[in-house]
Amino acid sequence: ILMVDATTKDPKTGLTVTGEKSIDGGAFAAVTGTIAEVGSGIYQFDASAADMNGEIITFKFSEGTADDTFITIKTAG
């Protein structure tokens, strides 16, 4: 997950990124997996089984000083 500064658009390090998921078009809810910094503005997300329990999953990753990052994946079908 690339997180960039909301103003400069430069990769942003040292963030506490939070994640939400929308499963099959449902409302967004907090992820239960873990998010950790890799470096250079890149963060990794270790999704739990509950985070992946659907066919179309949209993830939203946020932090107050960075732009939101959205990722949509298809798991089945």
PDB file of N, CA, C and O in Angstrom:
ATOM      1  N   ILE A   1       0.855  -1.158   0.000  1.00  0.00           N
ATOM      2  CA  ILE A   1       0.000   0.000   0.000  1.00  0.00           C
ATOM      3  C   ILE A   1       0.907   1.229   0.000  1.00  0.00           C
ATOM      4  O   ILE A   1       1.730   1.388   0.901  1.00  0.00           O
ATOM      5  N   LEU A   2       0.767   2.079  -0.980  1.00  0.00           N
ATOM      6  CA  LEU A   2       1.520   3.328  -1.009  1.00  0.00           C
ATOM      7  C   LEU A   2       0.690   4.403  -0.330  1.00  0.00           C
ATOM      8  O   LEU A   2      -0.464   4.628  -0.695  1.00  0.00           O
ATOM      9  N   MET A   3       1.276   5.067   0.657  1.00  0.00           N
ATOM     10  CA  MET A   3       0.629   6.199   1.323  1.00  0.00           C
ATOM     11  C   MET A   3       1.416   7.454   0.971  1.00  0.00           C
ATOM     12  O   MET A   3       2.633   7.507   1.144  1.00  0.00           O
ATOM     13  N   VAL A   4       0.694   8.478   0.470  1.00  0.00           N
ATOM     14  CA  VAL A   4       1.356   9.721   0.070  1.00  0.00           C
ATOM     15  C   VAL A   4       0.809  10.889   0.882  1.00  0.00           C
ATOM     16  O   VAL A   4      -0.342  10.880   1.319  1.00  0.00           O
ATOM     17  N   ASP A   5       1.663  11.894   1.073  1.00  0.00           N
ATOM     18  CA  ASP A   5       1.301  13.104   1.798  1.00  0.00           C
ATOM     19  C   ASP A   5       0.124  13.780   1.100  1.00  0.00           C
ATOM     20  O   ASP A   5       0.109  13.896  -0.125  1.00  0.00           O
ATOM     21  N   ALA A   6      -0.853  14.224   1.873  1.00  0.00           N
ATOM     22  CA  ALA A   6      -2.061  14.832   1.318  1.00  0.00           C
ATOM     23  C   ALA A   6      -1.773  16.131   0.573  1.00  0.00           C
ATOM     24  O   ALA A   6      -2.535  16.505  -0.319  1.00  0.00           O
ATOM     25  N   THR A   7      -0.699  16.819   0.915  1.00  0.00           N
ATOM     26  CA  THR A   7      -0.372  18.092   0.276  1.00  0.00           C
ATOM     27  C   THR A   7       0.671  17.940  -0.819  1.00  0.00           C
ATOM     28  O   THR A   7       0.451  18.365  -1.953  1.00  0.00           O
ATOM     29  N   THR A   8       1.813  17.332  -0.482  1.00  0.00           N
ATOM     30  CA  THR A   8       2.929  17.265  -1.429  1.00  0.00           C
ATOM     31  C   THR A   8       2.861  16.079  -2.375  1.00  0.00           C
ATOM     32  O   THR A   8       3.503  16.081  -3.425  1.00  0.00           O
ATOM     33  N   LYS A   9       2.087  15.066  -2.010  1.00  0.00           N
ATOM     34  CA  LYS A   9       1.956  13.806  -2.761  1.00  0.00           C
ATOM     35  C   LYS A   9       3.243  12.971  -2.730  1.00  0.00           C
ATOM     36  O   LYS A   9       3.382  12.030  -3.512  1.00  0.00           O
ATOM     37  N   ASP A  10       4.170  13.300  -1.850  1.00  0.00           N
ATOM     38  CA  ASP A  10       5.383  12.505  -1.666  1.00  0.00           C
ATOM     39  C   ASP A  10       5.064  11.286  -0.811  1.00  0.00           C
ATOM     40  O   ASP A  10       4.186  11.357   0.049  1.00  0.00           O
ATOM     41  N   PRO A  11       5.763  10.156  -1.028  1.00  0.00           N
ATOM     42  CA  PRO A  11       5.583   8.994  -0.156  1.00  0.00           C
ATOM     43  C   PRO A  11       5.810   9.385   1.306  1.00  0.00           C
ATOM     44  O   PRO A  11       6.715  10.159   1.617  1.00  0.00           O
ATOM     45  N   LYS A  12       4.981   8.843   2.194  1.00  0.00           N
ATOM     46  CA  LYS A  12       4.991   9.273   3.596  1.00  0.00           C
ATOM     47  C   LYS A  12       5.327   8.097   4.505  1.00  0.00           C
ATOM     48  O   LYS A  12       4.693   7.044   4.437  1.00  0.00           O
ATOM     49  N   THR A  13       6.336   8.290   5.360  1.00  0.00           N
ATOM     50  CA  THR A  13       6.765   7.246   6.293  1.00  0.00           C
ATOM     51  C   THR A  13       6.330   7.603   7.711  1.00  0.00           C
ATOM     52  O   THR A  13       5.942   8.737   7.989  1.00  0.00           O
ATOM     53  N   GLY A  14       6.402   6.605   8.610  1.00  0.00           N
ATOM     54  CA  GLY A  14       6.128   6.824  10.021  1.00  0.00           C
ATOM     55  C   GLY A  14       4.662   6.996  10.367  1.00  0.00           C
ATOM     56  O   GLY A  14       4.337   7.574  11.404  1.00  0.00           O
ATOM     57  N   LEU A  15       3.778   6.510   9.527  1.00  0.00           N
ATOM     58  CA  LEU A  15       2.343   6.677   9.756  1.00  0.00           C
ATOM     59  C   LEU A  15       1.763   5.519  10.565  1.00  0.00           C
ATOM     60  O   LEU A  15       2.306   4.414  10.583  1.00  0.00           O
ATOM     61  N   THR A  16       0.661   5.801  11.225  1.00  0.00           N
ATOM     62  CA  THR A  16      -0.173   4.761  11.818  1.00  0.00           C
ATOM     63  C   THR A  16      -1.397   4.651  10.918  1.00  0.00           C
ATOM     64  O   THR A  16      -2.360   5.403  11.065  1.00  0.00           O
ATOM     65  N   VAL A  17      -1.349   3.717   9.997  1.00  0.00           N
ATOM     66  CA  VAL A  17      -2.389   3.556   8.980  1.00  0.00           C
ATOM     67  C   VAL A  17      -3.514   2.691   9.536  1.00  0.00           C
ATOM     68  O   VAL A  17      -3.268   1.659  10.161  1.00  0.00           O
ATOM     69  N   THR A  18      -4.743   3.120   9.303  1.00  0.00           N
ATOM     70  CA  THR A  18      -5.900   2.314   9.675  1.00  0.00           C
ATOM     71  C   THR A  18      -6.557   1.783   8.407  1.00  0.00           C
ATOM     72  O   THR A  18      -6.436   2.378   7.336  1.00  0.00           O
ATOM     73  N   GLY A  19      -7.250   0.662   8.541  1.00  0.00           N
ATOM     74  CA  GLY A  19      -7.896   0.053   7.394  1.00  0.00           C
ATOM     75  C   GLY A  19      -9.358  -0.242   7.641  1.00  0.00           C
ATOM     76  O   GLY A  19      -9.777  -0.561   8.753  1.00  0.00           O
ATOM     77  N   GLU A  20     -10.124  -0.126   6.562  1.00  0.00           N
ATOM     78  CA  GLU A  20     -11.531  -0.511   6.581  1.00  0.00           C
ATOM     79  C   GLU A  20     -11.784  -1.403   5.376  1.00  0.00           C
ATOM     80  O   GLU A  20     -11.045  -1.359   4.392  1.00  0.00           O
ATOM     81  N   LYS A  21     -12.832  -2.212   5.459  1.00  0.00           N
ATOM     82  CA  LYS A  21     -13.194  -3.110   4.365  1.00  0.00           C
ATOM     83  C   LYS A  21     -14.673  -2.989   4.069  1.00  0.00           C
ATOM     84  O   LYS A  21     -15.485  -2.763   4.966  1.00  0.00           O
ATOM     85  N   SER A  22     -15.014  -3.144   2.794  1.00  0.00           N
ATOM     86  CA  SER A  22     -16.398  -3.278   2.361  1.00  0.00           C
ATOM     87  C   SER A  22     -16.477  -4.620   1.654  1.00  0.00           C
ATOM     88  O   SER A  22     -15.808  -4.843   0.645  1.00  0.00           O
ATOM     89  N   ILE A  23     -17.288  -5.499   2.182  1.00  0.00           N
ATOM     90  CA  ILE A  23     -17.407  -6.850   1.616  1.00  0.00           C
ATOM     91  C   ILE A  23     -18.690  -6.925   0.790  1.00  0.00           C
ATOM     92  O   ILE A  23     -19.788  -6.686   1.294  1.00  0.00           O
ATOM     93  N   ASP A  24     -18.526  -7.261  -0.483  1.00  0.00           N
ATOM     94  CA  ASP A  24     -19.649  -7.420  -1.414  1.00  0.00           C
ATOM     95  C   ASP A  24     -20.601  -6.223  -1.389  1.00  0.00           C
ATOM     96  O   ASP A  24     -21.820  -6.392  -1.410  1.00  0.00           O
ATOM     97  N   GLY A  25     -20.038  -5.014  -1.345  1.00  0.00           N
ATOM     98  CA  GLY A  25     -20.833  -3.798  -1.421  1.00  0.00           C
ATOM     99  C   GLY A  25     -21.435  -3.335  -0.107  1.00  0.00           C
ATOM    100  O   GLY A  25     -22.209  -2.378  -0.085  1.00  0.00           O
ATOM    101  N   GLY A  26     -21.095  -3.993   0.981  1.00  0.00           N
ATOM    102  CA  GLY A  26     -21.622  -3.598   2.289  1.00  0.00           C
ATOM    103  C   GLY A  26     -20.939  -2.351   2.826  1.00  0.00           C
ATOM    104  O   GLY A  26     -20.019  -1.808   2.214  1.00  0.00           O
ATOM    105  N   ALA A  27     -21.409  -1.914   3.973  1.00  0.00           N
ATOM    106  CA  ALA A  27     -20.839  -0.738   4.630  1.00  0.00           C
ATOM    107  C   ALA A  27     -19.396  -1.003   5.036  1.00  0.00           C
ATOM    108  O   ALA A  27     -19.020  -2.145   5.302  1.00  0.00           O
ATOM    109  N   PHE A  28     -18.593   0.048   5.084  1.00  0.00           N
ATOM    110  CA  PHE A  28     -17.205  -0.095   5.520  1.00  0.00           C
ATOM    111  C   PHE A  28     -17.160  -0.386   7.016  1.00  0.00           C
ATOM    112  O   PHE A  28     -17.915   0.187   7.800  1.00  0.00           O
ATOM    113  N   ALA A  29     -16.259  -1.289   7.393  1.00  0.00           N
ATOM    114  CA  ALA A  29     -16.017  -1.643   8.791  1.00  0.00           C
ATOM    115  C   ALA A  29     -14.518  -1.851   8.966  1.00  0.00           C
ATOM    116  O   ALA A  29     -13.809  -2.138   8.001  1.00  0.00           O
ATOM    117  N   ALA A  30     -14.047  -1.707  10.177  1.00  0.00           N
ATOM    118  CA  ALA A  30     -12.610  -1.830  10.458  1.00  0.00           C
ATOM    119  C   ALA A  30     -12.090  -3.217  10.080  1.00  0.00           C
ATOM    120  O   ALA A  30     -12.762  -4.226  10.293  1.00  0.00           O
ATOM    121  N   VAL A  31     -10.886  -3.245   9.517  1.00  0.00           N
ATOM    122  CA  VAL A  31     -10.234  -4.529   9.243  1.00  0.00           C
ATOM    123  C   VAL A  31      -9.738  -5.120  10.557  1.00  0.00           C
ATOM    124  O   VAL A  31      -9.520  -4.399  11.531  1.00  0.00           O
ATOM    125  N   THR A  32      -9.563  -6.433  10.576  1.00  0.00           N
ATOM    126  CA  THR A  32      -9.017  -7.101  11.760  1.00  0.00           C
ATOM    127  C   THR A  32      -7.595  -7.565  11.541  1.00  0.00           C
ATOM    128  O   THR A  32      -6.932  -7.981  12.492  1.00  0.00           O
ATOM    129  N   GLY A  33      -7.106  -7.505  10.309  1.00  0.00           N
ATOM    130  CA  GLY A  33      -5.723  -7.835  10.008  1.00  0.00           C
ATOM    131  C   GLY A  33      -4.794  -6.717  10.458  1.00  0.00           C
ATOM    132  O   GLY A  33      -5.243  -5.703  10.994  1.00  0.00           O
ATOM    133  N   THR A  34      -3.494  -6.907  10.237  1.00  0.00           N
ATOM    134  CA  THR A  34      -2.502  -5.939  10.709  1.00  0.00           C
ATOM    135  C   THR A  34      -1.866  -5.173   9.547  1.00  0.00           C
ATOM    136  O   THR A  34      -1.709  -5.691   8.442  1.00  0.00           O
ATOM    137  N   ILE A  35      -1.510  -3.931   9.838  1.00  0.00           N
ATOM    138  CA  ILE A  35      -0.866  -3.047   8.871  1.00  0.00           C
ATOM    139  C   ILE A  35       0.479  -2.648   9.459  1.00  0.00           C
ATOM    140  O   ILE A  35       0.557  -2.220  10.611  1.00  0.00           O
ATOM    141  N   ALA A  36       1.538  -2.789   8.666  1.00  0.00           N
ATOM    142  CA  ALA A  36       2.881  -2.461   9.143  1.00  0.00           C
ATOM    143  C   ALA A  36       3.656  -1.731   8.059  1.00  0.00           C
ATOM    144  O   ALA A  36       3.459  -1.966   6.867  1.00  0.00           O
ATOM    145  N   GLU A  37       4.537  -0.845   8.492  1.00  0.00           N
ATOM    146  CA  GLU A  37       5.363  -0.091   7.553  1.00  0.00           C
ATOM    147  C   GLU A  37       6.479  -0.961   7.009  1.00  0.00           C
ATOM    148  O   GLU A  37       7.129  -1.694   7.755  1.00  0.00           O
ATOM    149  N   VAL A  38       6.699  -0.877   5.695  1.00  0.00           N
ATOM    150  CA  VAL A  38       7.825  -1.539   5.033  1.00  0.00           C
ATOM    151  C   VAL A  38       8.956  -0.534   4.869  1.00  0.00           C
ATOM    152  O   VAL A  38      10.100  -0.825   5.219  1.00  0.00           O
ATOM    153  N   GLY A  39       8.644   0.649   4.338  1.00  0.00           N
ATOM    154  CA  GLY A  39       9.608   1.721   4.125  1.00  0.00           C
ATOM    155  C   GLY A  39       9.273   2.489   2.866  1.00  0.00           C
ATOM    156  O   GLY A  39       8.518   2.005   2.022  1.00  0.00           O
ATOM    157  N   SER A  40       9.835   3.696   2.731  1.00  0.00           N
ATOM    158  CA  SER A  40       9.664   4.540   1.539  1.00  0.00           C
ATOM    159  C   SER A  40       8.202   4.818   1.206  1.00  0.00           C
ATOM    160  O   SER A  40       7.854   4.976   0.036  1.00  0.00           O
ATOM    161  N   GLY A  41       7.341   4.878   2.224  1.00  0.00           N
ATOM    162  CA  GLY A  41       5.927   5.147   2.005  1.00  0.00           C
ATOM    163  C   GLY A  41       5.085   3.928   1.704  1.00  0.00           C
ATOM    164  O   GLY A  41       3.887   4.045   1.446  1.00  0.00           O
ATOM    165  N   ILE A  42       5.704   2.748   1.736  1.00  0.00           N
ATOM    166  CA  ILE A  42       4.985   1.502   1.469  1.00  0.00           C
ATOM    167  C   ILE A  42       4.637   0.824   2.792  1.00  0.00           C
ATOM    168  O   ILE A  42       5.460   0.743   3.704  1.00  0.00           O
ATOM    169  N   TYR A  43       3.394   0.338   2.872  1.00  0.00           N
ATOM    170  CA  TYR A  43       2.887  -0.369   4.046  1.00  0.00           C
ATOM    171  C   TYR A  43       2.318  -1.699   3.581  1.00  0.00           C
ATOM    172  O   TYR A  43       1.789  -1.804   2.475  1.00  0.00           O
ATOM    173  N   GLN A  44       2.431  -2.718   4.434  1.00  0.00           N
ATOM    174  CA  GLN A  44       1.873  -4.023   4.077  1.00  0.00           C
ATOM    175  C   GLN A  44       0.651  -4.297   4.936  1.00  0.00           C
ATOM    176  O   GLN A  44       0.564  -3.851   6.080  1.00  0.00           O
ATOM    177  N   PHE A  45      -0.286  -5.034   4.371  1.00  0.00           N
ATOM    178  CA  PHE A  45      -1.514  -5.408   5.072  1.00  0.00           C
ATOM    179  C   PHE A  45      -1.601  -6.918   5.102  1.00  0.00           C
ATOM    180  O   PHE A  45      -1.631  -7.564   4.055  1.00  0.00           O
ATOM    181  N   ASP A  46      -1.642  -7.482   6.299  1.00  0.00           N
ATOM    182  CA  ASP A  46      -1.802  -8.922   6.498  1.00  0.00           C
ATOM    183  C   ASP A  46      -3.269  -9.150   6.855  1.00  0.00           C
ATOM    184  O   ASP A  46      -3.651  -9.063   8.022  1.00  0.00           O
ATOM    185  N   ALA A  47      -4.085  -9.442   5.846  1.00  0.00           N
ATOM    186  CA  ALA A  47      -5.525  -9.588   6.034  1.00  0.00           C
ATOM    187  C   ALA A  47      -5.856 -10.837   6.829  1.00  0.00           C
ATOM    188  O   ALA A  47      -5.200 -11.869   6.694  1.00  0.00           O
ATOM    189  N   SER A  48      -6.879 -10.729   7.655  1.00  0.00           N
ATOM    190  CA  SER A  48      -7.400 -11.894   8.377  1.00  0.00           C
ATOM    191  C   SER A  48      -8.421 -12.599   7.487  1.00  0.00           C
ATOM    192  O   SER A  48      -8.830 -12.057   6.459  1.00  0.00           O
ATOM    193  N   ALA A  49      -8.827 -13.788   7.873  1.00  0.00           N
ATOM    194  CA  ALA A  49      -9.858 -14.515   7.135  1.00  0.00           C
ATOM    195  C   ALA A  49     -11.153 -13.708   7.090  1.00  0.00           C
ATOM    196  O   ALA A  49     -11.843 -13.702   6.070  1.00  0.00           O
ATOM    197  N   ALA A  50     -11.487 -13.027   8.185  1.00  0.00           N
ATOM    198  CA  ALA A  50     -12.715 -12.222   8.231  1.00  0.00           C
ATOM    199  C   ALA A  50     -12.659 -11.052   7.246  1.00  0.00           C
ATOM    200  O   ALA A  50     -13.688 -10.636   6.714  1.00  0.00           O
ATOM    201  N   ASP A  51     -11.462 -10.527   7.007  1.00  0.00           N
ATOM    202  CA  ASP A  51     -11.311  -9.426   6.044  1.00  0.00           C
ATOM    203  C   ASP A  51     -11.555  -9.887   4.613  1.00  0.00           C
ATOM    204  O   ASP A  51     -11.878  -9.073   3.747  1.00  0.00           O
ATOM    205  N   MET A  52     -11.406 -11.176   4.359  1.00  0.00           N
ATOM    206  CA  MET A  52     -11.480 -11.708   2.997  1.00  0.00           C
ATOM    207  C   MET A  52     -12.742 -12.540   2.745  1.00  0.00           C
ATOM    208  O   MET A  52     -12.818 -13.258   1.747  1.00  0.00           O
ATOM    209  N   ASN A  53     -13.729 -12.450   3.638  1.00  0.00           N
ATOM    210  CA  ASN A  53     -14.907 -13.311   3.597  1.00  0.00           C
ATOM    211  C   ASN A  53     -15.979 -12.758   2.657  1.00  0.00           C
ATOM    212  O   ASN A  53     -17.049 -12.343   3.100  1.00  0.00           O
ATOM    213  N   GLY A  54     -15.684 -12.757   1.367  1.00  0.00           N
ATOM    214  CA  GLY A  54     -16.630 -12.297   0.359  1.00  0.00           C
ATOM    215  C   GLY A  54     -16.032 -12.473  -1.021  1.00  0.00           C
ATOM    216  O   GLY A  54     -14.917 -12.976  -1.162  1.00  0.00           O
ATOM    217  N   GLU A  55     -16.773 -12.058  -2.042  1.00  0.00           N
ATOM    218  CA  GLU A  55     -16.293 -12.182  -3.422  1.00  0.00           C
ATOM    219  C   GLU A  55     -15.605 -10.910  -3.910  1.00  0.00           C
ATOM    220  O   GLU A  55     -14.585 -10.981  -4.596  1.00  0.00           O
ATOM    221  N   ILE A  56     -16.154  -9.756  -3.564  1.00  0.00           N
ATOM    222  CA  ILE A  56     -15.560  -8.478  -3.954  1.00  0.00           C
ATOM    223  C   ILE A  56     -15.275  -7.697  -2.678  1.00  0.00           C
ATOM    224  O   ILE A  56     -16.194  -7.348  -1.937  1.00  0.00           O
ATOM    225  N   ILE A  57     -14.008  -7.426  -2.430  1.00  0.00           N
ATOM    226  CA  ILE A  57     -13.594  -6.740  -1.215  1.00  0.00           C
ATOM    227  C   ILE A  57     -12.934  -5.410  -1.614  1.00  0.00           C
ATOM    228  O   ILE A  57     -12.009  -5.387  -2.426  1.00  0.00           O
ATOM    229  N   THR A  58     -13.415  -4.323  -1.041  1.00  0.00           N
ATOM    230  CA  THR A  58     -12.769  -3.025  -1.219  1.00  0.00           C
ATOM    231  C   THR A  58     -12.158  -2.630   0.115  1.00  0.00           C
ATOM    232  O   THR A  58     -12.835  -2.594   1.142  1.00  0.00           O
ATOM    233  N   PHE A  59     -10.862  -2.334   0.079  1.00  0.00           N
ATOM    234  CA  PHE A  59     -10.151  -1.881   1.271  1.00  0.00           C
ATOM    235  C   PHE A  59      -9.887  -0.390   1.141  1.00  0.00           C
ATOM    236  O   PHE A  59      -9.579   0.109   0.058  1.00  0.00           O
ATOM    237  N   LYS A  60     -10.011   0.314   2.263  1.00  0.00           N
ATOM    238  CA  LYS A  60      -9.686   1.735   2.348  1.00  0.00           C
ATOM    239  C   LYS A  60      -8.641   1.886   3.443  1.00  0.00           C
ATOM    240  O   LYS A  60      -8.871   1.486   4.584  1.00  0.00           O
ATOM    241  N   PHE A  61      -7.497   2.459   3.102  1.00  0.00           N
ATOM    242  CA  PHE A  61      -6.421   2.677   4.061  1.00  0.00           C
ATOM    243  C   PHE A  61      -6.268   4.179   4.261  1.00  0.00           C
ATOM    244  O   PHE A  61      -6.194   4.933   3.291  1.00  0.00           O
ATOM    245  N   SER A  62      -6.220   4.617   5.530  1.00  0.00           N
ATOM    246  CA  SER A  62      -6.264   6.040   5.857  1.00  0.00           C
ATOM    247  C   SER A  62      -5.266   6.421   6.932  1.00  0.00           C
ATOM    248  O   SER A  62      -4.821   5.595   7.729  1.00  0.00           O
ATOM    249  N   GLU A  63      -4.932   7.696   6.923  1.00  0.00           N
ATOM    250  CA  GLU A  63      -4.158   8.348   7.987  1.00  0.00           C
ATOM    251  C   GLU A  63      -4.404   9.835   7.803  1.00  0.00           C
ATOM    252  O   GLU A  63      -4.498  10.305   6.669  1.00  0.00           O
ATOM    253  N   GLY A  64      -4.510  10.583   8.885  1.00  0.00           N
ATOM    254  CA  GLY A  64      -4.959  11.965   8.842  1.00  0.00           C
ATOM    255  C   GLY A  64      -4.183  12.915   7.951  1.00  0.00           C
ATOM    256  O   GLY A  64      -4.758  13.882   7.451  1.00  0.00           O
ATOM    257  N   THR A  65      -2.894  12.675   7.735  1.00  0.00           N
ATOM    258  CA  THR A  65      -2.077  13.584   6.931  1.00  0.00           C
ATOM    259  C   THR A  65      -1.766  13.041   5.539  1.00  0.00           C
ATOM    260  O   THR A  65      -1.011  13.652   4.782  1.00  0.00           O
ATOM    261  N   ALA A  66      -2.350  11.894   5.206  1.00  0.00           N
ATOM    262  CA  ALA A  66      -2.080  11.241   3.916  1.00  0.00           C
ATOM    263  C   ALA A  66      -3.376  11.077   3.132  1.00  0.00           C
ATOM    264  O   ALA A  66      -4.468  11.063   3.700  1.00  0.00           O
ATOM    265  N   ASP A  67      -3.231  10.952   1.806  1.00  0.00           N
ATOM    266  CA  ASP A  67      -4.387  10.620   0.979  1.00  0.00           C
ATOM    267  C   ASP A  67      -4.841   9.203   1.289  1.00  0.00           C
ATOM    268  O   ASP A  67      -4.022   8.339   1.603  1.00  0.00           O
ATOM    269  N   ASP A  68      -6.144   8.961   1.201  1.00  0.00           N
ATOM    270  CA  ASP A  68      -6.660   7.603   1.343  1.00  0.00           C
ATOM    271  C   ASP A  68      -6.211   6.769   0.149  1.00  0.00           C
ATOM    272  O   ASP A  68      -6.051   7.283  -0.958  1.00  0.00           O
ATOM    273  N   THR A  69      -6.011   5.486   0.387  1.00  0.00           N
ATOM    274  CA  THR A  69      -5.687   4.545  -0.677  1.00  0.00           C
ATOM    275  C   THR A  69      -6.759   3.479  -0.700  1.00  0.00           C
ATOM    276  O   THR A  69      -7.084   2.905   0.340  1.00  0.00           O
ATOM    277  N   PHE A  70      -7.324   3.199  -1.886  1.00  0.00           N
ATOM    278  CA  PHE A  70      -8.356   2.189  -2.052  1.00  0.00           C
ATOM    279  C   PHE A  70      -7.827   1.056  -2.921  1.00  0.00           C
ATOM    280  O   PHE A  70      -7.133   1.285  -3.911  1.00  0.00           O
ATOM    281  N   ILE A  71      -8.166  -0.164  -2.533  1.00  0.00           N
ATOM    282  CA  ILE A  71      -7.807  -1.347  -3.307  1.00  0.00           C
ATOM    283  C   ILE A  71      -9.030  -2.248  -3.353  1.00  0.00           C
ATOM    284  O   ILE A  71      -9.605  -2.561  -2.311  1.00  0.00           O
ATOM    285  N   THR A  72      -9.439  -2.674  -4.555  1.00  0.00           N
ATOM    286  CA  THR A  72     -10.551  -3.608  -4.699  1.00  0.00           C
ATOM    287  C   THR A  72     -10.027  -4.895  -5.309  1.00  0.00           C
ATOM    288  O   THR A  72      -9.289  -4.880  -6.294  1.00  0.00           O
ATOM    289  N   ILE A  73     -10.425  -6.016  -4.703  1.00  0.00           N
ATOM    290  CA  ILE A  73     -10.008  -7.322  -5.216  1.00  0.00           C
ATOM    291  C   ILE A  73     -11.218  -8.245  -5.352  1.00  0.00           C
ATOM    292  O   ILE A  73     -12.206  -8.119  -4.629  1.00  0.00           O
ATOM    293  N   LYS A  74     -11.112  -9.164  -6.289  1.00  0.00           N
ATOM    294  CA  LYS A  74     -12.109 -10.207  -6.471  1.00  0.00           C
ATOM    295  C   LYS A  74     -11.509 -11.498  -5.948  1.00  0.00           C
ATOM    296  O   LYS A  74     -10.433 -11.899  -6.393  1.00  0.00           O
ATOM    297  N   THR A  75     -12.179 -12.156  -5.014  1.00  0.00           N
ATOM    298  CA  THR A  75     -11.619 -13.356  -4.391  1.00  0.00           C
ATOM    299  C   THR A  75     -12.156 -14.641  -4.977  1.00  0.00           C
ATOM    300  O   THR A  75     -11.518 -15.687  -4.852  1.00  0.00           O
ATOM    301  N   ALA A  76     -13.327 -14.591  -5.623  1.00  0.00           N
ATOM    302  CA  ALA A  76     -13.944 -15.816  -6.127  1.00  0.00           C
ATOM    303  C   ALA A  76     -14.884 -15.488  -7.279  1.00  0.00           C
ATOM    304  O   ALA A  76     -15.146 -14.324  -7.582  1.00  0.00           O
ATOM    305  N   GLY A  77     -15.382 -16.541  -7.912  1.00  0.00           N
ATOM    306  CA  GLY A  77     -16.451 -16.365  -8.883  1.00  0.00           C
ATOM    307  C   GLY A  77     -16.053 -16.270 -10.282  1.00  0.00           C
ATOM    308  O   GLY A  77     -16.906 -16.121 -11.157  1.00  0.00           O
TER     309      GLY A  77
END
